[in-house]
Amino acid sequence: MDFELRGEFIPLDALLKATGIASSGGVAKMMVAAGDVQVNGHRELRKTCKIRAGQVVSALGRQVRVQAAPQA
């Protein structure tokens, strides 16, 4: 799935919640702490890692491609 990024970055846990991969912020934090989330193919353990346009986040068999929102 694609995610349009509005702004410079989104924290990893917020992205997981916004895309519905995690049902809540608490669940998102537990997923990251358990090592269940990858960013660009590498396990990410920082819950608030800054995710920027061009990065790919994977968790629970789902993949999110982060893209910059079109400029107005």
Summary of the structure (lengths in Angstrom):
residues: 72
radius of gyration: 11.2
end to end distance: 22.6
largest distance: 38.7
contacts: 197
relative contact order: 0.30
helix: 22%
strand: 33%
